[in-house]
Amino acid sequence: MMSRRSIPYLVFAALTVSACVGPASRTSVTQRLDAAIAGEHRSAEDRARDRYRHPRETLLFFGLRPNQTVVEILPVGGWYTRIVAPVLRDRGLYVAAMPPAVAGTGEGSRKAFTDILAAAPAVLDRVRVVDFDIGKGNLVPDGTANLVMTFGNIHDWMAADRAEAAFRDMYRALRPGGTLGVVEHRGNEAVPQDPHARSGYVNQTWAIRLIQSAGFKLVAVSEVNANPRDTKNYSGGVWTLPPTLAAGQADRGKYLAIGESDQFTMKFVRPR
């Protein structure tokens, strides 16, 4: 379990990494990110979530650079695809690790994602789509990715008892020294973790142990996606909050005022 004393050290580590990159490189990626976030290829619905998901700050925290090979795990709705792929289009590679297009399972989501790419060919034409078939480790050639990112997927893998295998696949994909960026709905540490995460919430300390068990080293944490208004005690789980609003019109104003879930944001590395 993380102690309070460990947090300043982790934040210091993040600042040290950023300082080593150099101001020119950071300016370049910031400008590219700002252009992608403001791009006309993004819908009004996507833009409305920026205030909750903080894409600029999150991706800079992960260390995104225009010349990297970046793998996003299960970018089913394409929200981050529309931001990251344009940044990498000229000098890097964006890899979308999607469910295999097997009849009755991943077929629909794969088709929907292909349609997303086709709708914005000027910026999404160079996206590479690969199968994320958990346990087979075939995302990219082993040890070639600079950055692997996963947003809100851990609870689904826990529900299927596949979380450990998923992180082992990500470890294989990363080069030594490469970065794993993780964002997930943060559970209440006072409540024991449900191994199948039926509420959609995952305790941060539980996630750290899980990811470290695959070989990763935690190097930094960020509160950029924190939301203290999220009480995490809804009968319908995290899906009660936006954007799902599973309760429909019941207390809709209340849940809109809370906003999207409290989320932890963490950066790990595959040791050299």
KOLZA-695146 format. One record per residue: residue number from 1; residue in one letter; x, y, z of N, C-alpha, C in turn. Coordinates in steps of 0.1 Angstrom, whole numbers, plus 2048, in hexadecimal, padded with zeros to 3 digits. Each point is the difference from the previous one (the first is absolute). Layout:
N
PT    i  aa  n_east  n_north  n_up  ca_east  ca_north  ca_up  c_east  c_north  c_up
PT  NUM   a       X        Y     Z        X         Y      Z       X        Y     Z
...
***
This chain:
272
PT    i  aa  n_east  n_north  n_up  ca_east  ca_north  ca_up  c_east  c_north  c_up
PT    1   m     808      7F4   800      7F8       80C    800     809      80C   800
PT    2   m     7FC      80B   7F8      808       80C    7FF     7FF      808   80D
PT    3   s     80B      804   805      800       809    80C     7FF      80F   7FB
PT    4   r     7FC      809   809      7FF       80E    7FC     80E      805   7FD
PT    5   r     80A      7FA   806      80E       805    7FE     805      7FC   7F2
PT    6   s     7FA      7F6   7FA      805       7FB    7F3     7FB      809   7F5
PT    7   i     7F5      807   802      7FA       808    7F5     809      80B   7FB
PT    8   p     806      809   80A      809       80A    7FB     80B      7FA   7F8
PT    9   y     806      7F5   804      80B       7FA    7F8     7FB      7FD   7F2
PT   10   l     7F4      7FA   7FF      7FB       7FC    7F3     7FE      80C   7F7
PT   11   v     7FA      80B   806      7FE       80C    7F8     80E      806   7FC
PT   12   f     80A      7FF   809      80D       805    7FD     806      7F8   7F4
PT   13   a     7FE      7F3   800      804       7F8    7F5     7FA      804   7F3
PT   14   a     7F4      803   800      7F9       804    7F4     806      80D   7FB
PT   15   l     802      80A   809      806       80C    7FC     80E      7FF   7FA
PT   16   t     808      7F6   806      80D       7FE    7FC     800      7FA   7F2
PT   17   v     7F7      7F7   7FD      7FF       7FA    7F2     7FD      80B   7F7
PT   18   s     7F6      809   803      7FC       80B    7F7     80C      809   7FD
PT   19   a     808      803   80B      80B       809    7FE     80A      7FB   7F7
PT   20   c     802      7F3   800      80A       7FA    7F7     7FC      800   7F1
PT   21   v     7F4      802   7FD      7FB       800    7F2     805      80C   7F9
PT   22   g     800      80C   806      805       80C    7FA     7F4      808   7FB
PT   23   p     801      80E   802      7F5       809    7FD     7FB      800   7F2
PT   24   a     80A      7FE   7F6      7FC       801    7F2     7F6      7F4   7FC
PT   25   s     804      7F4   805      7F8       7F4    7FD     7F3      801   807
PT   26   r     7FF      805   80C      7F4       801    807     7F6      80A   7FA
PT   27   t     806      80B   7FB      7F8       80A    7F9     7FA      7FA   7F3
PT   28   s     808      7F9   7F9      7FB       7F9    7F4     7F4      7F7   802
PT   29   v     801      7F8   80A      7F5       7F6    803     7F4      808   805
PT   30   t     802      80A   808      7F5       808    805     7F9      807   7F5
PT   31   q     807      806   7F7      7F9       806    7F4     7F8      7F6   7F8
PT   32   r     806      7F4   7FE      7F9       7F6    7F8     7F4      7FB   808
PT   33   l     801      7FF   80D      7F4       7FB    808     7F5      80B   7FF
PT   34   d     804      80C   802      7F6       80B    7FF     7F9      800   7F3
PT   35   a     807      7FE   7F5      7FA       800    7F3     7F7      7F5   7FE
PT   36   a     804      7F4   805      7F7       7F4    7FF     7F3      802   808
PT   37   i     802      805   80D      7F4       802    808     7F6      80A   7FB
PT   38   a     806      80A   7F9      7F7       80A    7FA     7FB      7FC   7F2
PT   39   g     805      7F4   7FB      7FD       7FC    7F2     7F1      7FF   7FD
PT   40   e     7FC      803   7F4      7F2       800    7FC     7FB      7F1   7FE
PT   41   h     809      7F6   800      7FC       7F2    7FF     7FA      7FB   80E
PT   42   r     802      808   80A      7FA       7FC    80D     7F2      805   802
PT   43   s     7F7      7F8   805      7F2       804    801     7FE      808   80C
PT   44   a     7F4      807   801      7FC       808    80B     7FF      7F7   80D
PT   45   e     7FC      7F4   7FE      7FF       7F6    80C     80E      7FD   805
PT   46   d     809      7FE   7F7      80E       7FE    805     806      80C   807
PT   47   r     7FE      80C   7FB      805       80C    806     7FA      802   80E
PT   48   a     7F3      7FC   801      7FA       803    80D     806      7F8   80B
PT   49   r     807      7F5   7FD      807       7F8    80A     80E      804   804
PT   50   d     805      80A   7F8      80E       804    803     802      805   80E
PT   51   r     7F6      807   806      801       805    80D     801      7F6   80B
PT   52   y     7FB      7F4   7FD      801       7F4    809     80D      7F8   7FD
PT   53   r     803      7FE   7F4      80B       7F7    7FC     80E      806   7FF
PT   54   h     800      80D   7FE      80D       808    800     80A      7F9   7F7
PT   55   p     7FD      7FF   7F3      809       7F9    7F7     80E      806   7FF
PT   56   r     801      80D   7FF      80D       806    7FF     809      7FD   80B
PT   57   e     7FB      802   80C      808       7FE    80C     803      7F1   802
PT   58   t     7F6      7F8   7FD      803       7F1    802     80A      7FB   7F7
PT   59   l     800      804   7F3      809       7FB    7F6     80E      806   802
PT   60   l     801      80C   805      80D       806    803     806      7F8   80C
PT   61   f     7F8      7FD   80A      804       7F8    80C     806      7F3   7FB
PT   62   f     7F9      7F9   7F7      805       7F3    7FB     80D      801   7F8
PT   63   g     803      80D   7FB      80C       802    7F9     7FF      7FE   7F1
PT   64   l     7F4      802   7FB      7FD       7FE    7F1     809      809   7F8
PT   65   r     806      7FA   7F5      809       808    7F7     7FC      7FC   7F2
PT   66   p     801      80A   7F6      7FB       7FE    7F3     808      7F4   7F8
PT   67   n     80B      7FC   805      808       7F6    7F8     7FF      7F2   806
PT   68   q     7F6      7FE   809      7FF       7F3    807     7F7      7F6   7F9
PT   69   t     802      7F3   804      7F7       7F6    7FD     7F7      7FE   80C
PT   70   v     7F3      804   7FF      7F7       800    80B     7F5      7F6   7FE
PT   71   v     7FD      7F8   80A      7F5       7F6    7FF     7F5      804   80A
PT   72   e     7F4      802   7FB      7F5       802    809     7F8      7F3   800
PT   73   i     7FE      7FC   80D      7F8       7F3    802     7F1      803   800
PT   74   l     7F9      7FA   7F6      7F2       800    7FF     7FA      80F   7FF
PT   75   p     804      807   7F6      7FB       80E    7FE     7F2      7FF   7F9
PT   76   v     7F7      7F8   805      7F4       7FD    7F9     7F8      80C   7FB
PT   77   g     7FE      80A   808      7F9       80C    7FB     808      80A   7F9
PT   78   g     80D      7FE   800      809       809    7F8     802      80D   806
PT   79   w     7FD      802   80D      801       80D    806     80F      805   800
PT   80   y     808      7F8   806      80F       804    800     806      7FE   7F2
PT   81   t     7FB      7F7   7F8      805       7FE    7F2     800      80D   7F9
PT   82   r     7F5      808   801      7FF       80C    7F8     80A      80B   805
PT   83   i     806      7FE   80C      80A       809    805     80E      7FB   7FD
PT   84   v     802      7F4   804      80E       7FB    7FF     805      7FD   7F2
PT   85   a     7F7      7FA   7F8      804       7FC    7F2     805      80C   7F8
PT   86   p     7F9      80C   800      806       80B    7F8     80D      805   805
PT   87   v     803      7FF   80D      80D       804    806     80B      7F7   7FA
PT   88   l     7FD      7F3   7FE      80A       7F6    7FC     801      7FF   7F1
PT   89   r     7F6      805   7F8      7FE       7FD    7F2     80C      801   7F8
PT   90   d     808      80B   801      80B       803    7F7     80D      7F8   804
PT   91   r     803      7FF   80D      80D       7FB    804     7FF      7F3   809
PT   92   g     7F4      7FD   805      7FF       7F4    809     7F6      7F6   7FA
PT   93   l     7FB      7F8   809      7F6       7F6    7FD     7F6      7FE   80B
PT   94   y     7F3      801   7FD      7F6       7FD    809     7FA      7F3   7FD
PT   95   v     800      7F7   80A      7FB       7F2    7FE     7F4      7FF   809
PT   96   a     7F4      7FC   7FA      7F4       7FE    807     7FE      7F1   803
PT   97   a     801      7FC   80C      7FF       7F2    804     7F1      7FD   803
PT   98   m     7FA      7FA   7F6      7F1       7FE    801     7FD      7F1   802
PT   99   p     7F3      7FD   805      7FC       7F2    801     801      7FA   7F2
PT  100   p     803      7F3   800      800       7F9    7F3     7F2      800   7FA
PT  101   a     800      801   7F3      7F3       801    7F9     7FA      7F2   7FE
PT  102   v     7FC      7FA   80B      7FA       7F2    800     7F1      802   801
PT  103   a     7F9      7F8   7F7      7F2       801    7FF     7F9      7FE   80E
PT  104   g     7F8      80A   804      7F9       7FF    80C     807      806   80C
PT  105   t     80C      805   7FE      807       806    80C     806      80E   7FB
PT  106   g     80C      800   7FB      806       80D    7FC     7FC      806   7F3
PT  107   e     7F8      7F9   7F9      7FD       804    7F2     7FA      80E   7FF
PT  108   g     7F6      803   809      7F9       80D    7FF     809      80B   804
PT  109   s     808      7FF   80B      808       80B    804     80C      802   7F6
PT  110   r     804      7F6   7FA      80B       801    7F6     7FB      808   7F4
PT  111   k     7F3      7FD   7FB      7FA       807    7F5     7FE      80F   804
PT  112   a     7FB      802   80C      7FD       80E    804     80D      808   801
PT  113   f     80B      7FA   804      80D       807    801     805      803   7F2
PT  114   t     7FF      7F6   7F7      804       803    7F2     7F8      80B   7FA
PT  115   d     7F3      801   803      7F8       80C    7FB     805      80D   806
PT  116   i     805      800   80D      806       80C    806     80C      805   7F8
PT  117   l     809      7F6   7FC      80C       804    7F8     7FC      805   7F2
PT  118   a     7F6      7FA   7FA      7FC       804    7F3     7FA      80D   800
PT  119   a     7FA      805   80B      7F9       80D    800     80A      80B   801
PT  120   a     80D      7FE   803      80A       80B    801     80D      7FB   7F9
PT  121   p     7FF      7FD   7F3      80C       7FB    7FA     80C      809   800
PT  122   a     7FE      80D   801      80B       80A    7FF     809      7FF   80C
PT  123   v     7FB      7FB   80B      808       7FF    80C     801      7F2   806
PT  124   l     7F7      7F7   7FC      800       7F3    806     803      7F5   7F6
PT  125   d     806      804   7F4      802       7F6    7F6     80C      7F7   802
PT  126   r     809      803   80A      80B       7F8    802     800      7F8   80D
PT  127   v     7F4      7FF   805      7FE       7F7    80C     801      7F2   7FD
PT  128   r     808      7F8   808      801       7F2    7FD     7F7      7F9   80B
PT  129   v     7F8      7F7   7FB      7F7       7F9    809     805      7F1   801
PT  130   v     801      7FC   80C      805       7F2    803     7F6      7FA   80A
PT  131   d     801      7F2   801      7F8       7F9    809     806      801   80E
PT  132   f     7F7      802   80A      804       7FF    80E     7FA      7F3   805
PT  133   d     807      7F5   7FE      7FB       7F3    803     807      7FB   80D
PT  134   i     7FA      803   80C      807       7FF    80C     807      7F3   802
PT  135   g     80D      800   804      807       7F4    802     809      7FC   7F5
PT  136   k     7FE      806   7F4      808       7FC    7F4     80B      80A   7FE
PT  137   g     800      80C   806      80B       809    7FF     804      804   7F2
PT  138   n     7F6      803   7F8      803       803    7F2     7FC      80E   7FC
PT  139   l     802      80A   809      7FC       80E    7FE     809      806   7F5
PT  140   v     80D      7FF   802      80B       805    7F7     80B      7F6   803
PT  141   p     80A      801   7F7      80C       7F7    803     805      803   80E
PT  142   d     804      7F6   807      804       801    80E     80B      80B   802
PT  143   g     7FE      808   80A      80A       80A    804     802      80B   7F6
PT  144   t     7F5      804   7F9      801       80B    7F6     7F8      80C   803
PT  145   a     7F6      800   809      7F8       80B    803     807      80A   80A
PT  146   n     7FE      80D   7FE      806       809    809     7F6      803   80B
PT  147   l     7F3      800   7FD      7F5       803    80A     7F4      7F7   7FD
PT  148   v     7FB      7FA   80B      7F3       7F9    7FF     7F7      807   80A
PT  149   m     7F3      802   7FB      7F7       807    808     7F3      7F8   802
PT  150   t     7FA      801   80C      7F3       7F9    802     7F7      80A   808
PT  151   f     7F4      802   7FC      7F7       809    806     7F3      7F8   804
PT  152   g     7FE      7FF   80D      7F4       7FA    805     7FD      7F2   7FB
PT  153   n     80A      7F8   7FF      7FF       7F2    7FC     802      7F5   80B
PT  154   i     806      804   80B      804       7F6    80A     7F4      7F9   806
PT  155   h     7F5      808   802      7F4       7F9    806     7FA      7F6   7F7
PT  156   d     801      802   7F3      7FB       7F6    7F7     808      7F3   800
PT  157   w     80D      802   801      809       7F4    800     7FF      7F9   80D
PT  158   m     7FD      807   80B      7FE       7F9    80D     7F3      7F8   7FF
PT  159   a     7F6      806   7FA      7F3       7F8    7FF     802      7F3   7F8
PT  160   a     809      800   7F7      803       7F4    7F8     80C      7F7   805
PT  161   d     805      804   80C      80C       7F9    805     80C      800   7F7
PT  162   r     802      80B   7F9      80A       801    7F6     80A      80C   802
PT  163   a     7FF      806   80B      808       80D    802     80F      7FD   800
PT  164   e     804      7F5   807      80E       7FD    801     806      7FD   7F2
PT  165   a     7F9      7F8   7F8      804       7FD    7F3     801      80C   7F7
PT  166   a     7F7      809   802      7FF       80C    7F7     80D      808   803
PT  167   f     804      802   80C      80C       808    803     80D      7F9   7FC
PT  168   r     800      7F3   800      80B       7F9    7FB     802      802   7F1
PT  169   d     7F5      801   7F9      801       803    7F2     805      80E   7FD
PT  170   m     7FC      809   808      805       80E    7FF     80F      801   803
PT  171   y     804      7F8   80A      80E       800    804     809      7FB   7F4
PT  172   r     7FB      7F6   7FA      807       7FA    7F4     801      80A   7F5
PT  173   a     7F6      808   7FE      800       80A    7F5     80A      80B   802
PT  174   l     802      804   80C      809       80C    803     80E      7FD   7FF
PT  175   r     808      809   7FB      80E       7FF    800     805      802   80E
PT  176   p     80C      7FB   804      805       803    80D     801      80F   802
PT  177   g     7FB      805   80B      800       80F    802     7F3      806   7FB
PT  178   g     7F8      7F9   7F9      7F4       805    7FB     7F5      802   80B
PT  179   t     7F6      808   7FC      7F6       805    80A     7F3      7FA   7FE
PT  180   l     7FA      7FC   80C      7F2       7FC    800     7F8      80B   807
PT  181   g     7F6      806   7F9      7F7       80A    806     7F2      7FA   803
PT  182   v     7FC      802   80D      7F3       7F9    804     7F7      80A   806
PT  183   v     7F3      800   7FC      7F6       808    806     7F4      7F7   803
PT  184   e     7FA      801   80C      7F5       7F7    803     7F8      807   80B
PT  185   h     7F3      7FC   801      7F7       804    80A     805      7FC   80E
PT  186   r     802      80A   809      807       7FD    80C     7F6      7FC   80B
PT  187   g     802      7F5   806      7F7       7FB    80B     803      806   80D
PT  188   n     7F8      7FD   80A      801       805    80E     809      7F6   807
PT  189   e     80C      804   804      809       7F7    807     7FB      7FA   80D
PT  190   a     7F6      807   806      7FA       7FB    80C     7F6      7F4   7FD
PT  191   v     7FD      7FD   7F3      7F8       7F5    7FC     808      7F5   7FA
PT  192   p     800      7F4   805      808       7F5    7FA     7FD      7FF   7F1
PT  193   q     80B      7FD   7F9      7FE       7FF    7F1     7F8      7F4   7FD
PT  194   d     7F6      802   7F8      7F9       7F5    7F9     809      7FA   7F5
PT  195   p     804      7F4   801      809       7FA    7F6     7FB      801   7F1
PT  196   h     7F2      802   7FF      7FB       801    7F3     7FB      80E   7FD
PT  197   a     803      809   809      7FD       80F    7FD     7F2      802   7FB
PT  198   r     7F6      7FA   806      7F2       802    7FA     7FB      80E   801
PT  199   s     806      808   808      7FB       80E    801     807      809   7F5
PT  200   g     80B      7FA   7FA      808       808    7F6     80B      807   807
PT  201   y     801      800   80D      80B       807    807     80B      7F6   804
PT  202   v     80C      806   7FF      80C       7F8    804     808      807   80A
PT  203   n     803      7FA   80B      809       807    80A     80E      802   7FA
PT  204   q     805      80C   803      80D       803    7FA     80B      7F7   805
PT  205   t     800      7FD   80C      80B       7F7    806     7FF      7F2   7FA
PT  206   w     7F4      7FC   7FD      7FE       7F3    7FA     805      800   7F2
PT  207   a     7FE      80B   7F9      804       801    7F2     810      800   7FF
PT  208   i     806      807   80A      80E       801    800     806      7F2   802
PT  209   r     7FB      7F8   809      805       7F3    803     7FE      7F7   7F3
PT  210   l     7F5      801   7FA      7FD       7F8    7F4     80A      803   7F5
PT  211   i     802      80D   7FD      809       804    7F5     80F      7FD   804
PT  212   q     804      802   80C      80D       7FD    804     803      7F1   7FF
PT  213   s     7F6      7F8   802      801       7F1    7FF     804      7FC   7F2
PT  214   a     7FD      808   7F6      803       7FD    7F2     80F      804   7FD
PT  215   g     806      807   809      80E       804    7FE     803      80E   7FF
PT  216   f     7F5      808   800      801       80F    7FF     805      806   80D
PT  217   k     806      80C   7FE      804       808    80C     7F8      80D   7FF
PT  218   l     7F9      804   80B      7F9       80C    801     80A      80C   802
PT  219   v     7FF      80A   7F7      809       80B    801     7F9      80E   803
PT  220   a     7F3      801   7FE      7FA       80D    803     7F1      7FE   800
PT  221   v     7F9      809   808      7F2       800    801     7FB      80E   7FE
PT  222   s     7F4      802   7FB      7FB       80E    7FE     7F2      800   804
PT  223   e     7FB      80C   805      7F2       802    804     7F9      808   7F6
PT  224   v     805      800   7F4      7FA       808    7F5     7F1      7FC   7FD
PT  225   n     7FD      7F3   802      7F3       7FC    7FD     7F8      7FC   80D
PT  226   a     804      806   80B      7F9       7FE    80D     7F2      808   7FF
PT  227   n     7F6      7FA   807      7F4       807    802     7FA      7FD   80E
PT  228   p     803      809   80A      7FC       7FE    80D     7F1      800   802
PT  229   r     7F8      804   7F6      7F1       800    802     7FA      7F2   7FE
PT  230   d     808      7F7   7FA      7FC       7F2    7FE     800      7F8   80D
PT  231   t     7F4      7FD   805      7FE       7F8    80C     802      7F1   7FF
PT  232   k     7FF      7FB   7F4      804       7F2    7FD     7F7      7F6   806
PT  233   n     7F4      804   804      7F7       7F7    807     7F2      7FF   7F9
PT  234   y     800      7FF   7F3      7F3       800    7F9     7FC      7F2   7FE
PT  235   s     7F3      7FD   801      7FB       7F2    7FE     803      7FB   7F2
PT  236   g     801      809   7F6      803       7FC    7F2     80E      801   7FD
PT  237   g     809      802   80A      80E       801    7FD     804      80C   7F9
PT  238   v     80C      801   7FB      806       80B    7FA     7F8      805   7F3
PT  239   w     7F8      7F7   7FB      7F8       803    7F4     7F5      809   803
PT  240   t     7FD      803   80D      7F6       809    804     804      80F   7FC
PT  241   l     80D      802   7FF      805       80E    7FD     801      802   7F1
PT  242   p     802      80C   7FC      803       803    7F2     80D      7F8   7FB
PT  243   p     801      7FC   7F4      7F7       803    7F5     7F4      7F6   7FF
PT  244   t     800      7F5   807      7F6       7F6    7FE     7F3      804   806
PT  245   l     800      805   80C      7F3       804    807     7F6      7F5   800
PT  246   a     804      7F5   805      7F8       7F4    7FF     7F2      801   807
PT  247   a     7FF      809   809      7F3       802    807     7F6      808   7F8
PT  248   g     804      804   7F4      7F6       807    7F8     7FD      80E   806
PT  249   q     7F4      803   801      7FC       80D    805     800      801   80F
PT  250   a     801      7F5   807      800       800    80F     80C      807   805
PT  251   d     7FF      80B   807      80B       808    806     80A      804   7F5
PT  252   r     7FC      802   7F4      809       803    7F6     808      80D   803
PT  253   g     7F9      80A   805      807       80C    803     80B      7FE   80A
PT  254   k     7FD      7F8   80A      80A       7FD    80B     80C      7FA   7FA
PT  255   y     7FF      7F6   7F7      80B       7F9    7FB     808      808   7F6
PT  256   l     7F9      809   7F8      807       809    7F8     808      80A   807
PT  257   a     7FB      804   80C      808       809    809     80C      7F9   805
PT  258   i     800      7F3   803      80C       7F9    804     80A      7FF   7F5
PT  259   g     7FB      7FD   7F4      809       7FF    7F5     805      7F2   7FE
PT  260   e     80A      7FE   7F8      806       7F2    7FE     807      7FC   80C
PT  261   s     804      7F3   801      805       7FA    80C     80D      805   804
PT  262   d     803      7FE   80D      80D       802    805     809      7F6   7FA
PT  263   q     80C      804   7FB      809       7F6    7F9     80E      802   804
PT  264   f     807      7F5   802      80E       800    803     807      800   7F2
PT  265   t     80C      807   800      808       801    7F4     80F      7FC   804
PT  266   m     805      7F6   7FA      80D       7FB    805     809      7FD   7F4
PT  267   k     80D      801   803      80A       7FD    7F5     80A      7F6   806
PT  268   f     801      7F5   7F8      809       7F5    803     80B      7FF   7F5
PT  269   v     80B      7FA   803      809       7FD    7F5     804      7F1   801
PT  270   r     803      7FB   7F4      806       7F2    7FF     80F      802   803
PT  271   p     806      7FB   80B      80E       802    803     809      7FC   7F5
PT  272   r     80B      807   7FF      80A       7FE    7F6     808      7F3   804
***
